[in-house]
Amino acid sequence: MGEKLFKVIIIGDPTVGKTSFVQRYVQDTFKRDYKGTVGVDFALKIIKWSENQTVKLQLWDIAGNVVMCDFIVSDDCNNACVCIGKKMWNARDFLRIVICC
């Protein structure tokens, strides 16, 4: 059976719902009382893509108040995706988005 592994990095400002997004996607659960992420949390989503192909998504839930660019830039960046969580209240909020790699 073929298997592919992809790193999906979830970044954004504090309290935009990054952890809620990851928990809902991976475990299909939702909690109203999350505590802030310290550093990084990991989750794994396994998807049966076809009869003989499995895709594993390694989700990195990065704390919103930490700059973690060193984690994002790595030798396997070809298999990485960055998802940005952001509250969009005005144009200045949009301009604060910085992608590290």
C-alpha positions, 0 to 999 in steps of 0.5 A: 500500500502506498503512503504519502506524508504531508506537513500542514502548518496552521499559523495565525494570531492568537484566538482565531480558532487554529486549535478548534479547526484542527480538533474539528478536522481530525477528531470531529469534535468541538470544545468551547473552552480551549486553553491557549497553545504553548509552542506547538501541538501536533495532530495526525489525520489519516485519509484513505485516498484510494484502494492502495493509497493512504495520505497522512496529514501531520498538522502543526498547530502553532501558538499564535503569539510565537514566531516559529519560522524555524519549524516551517523551513526545513529540508522537506518543505516540498511536502508542506502546506501553510494554512493561515488563520486570521480575523479579518477586521480591516486591511491592516490585519491582512497586511500583518500576515507574513509567510516565512518560507 
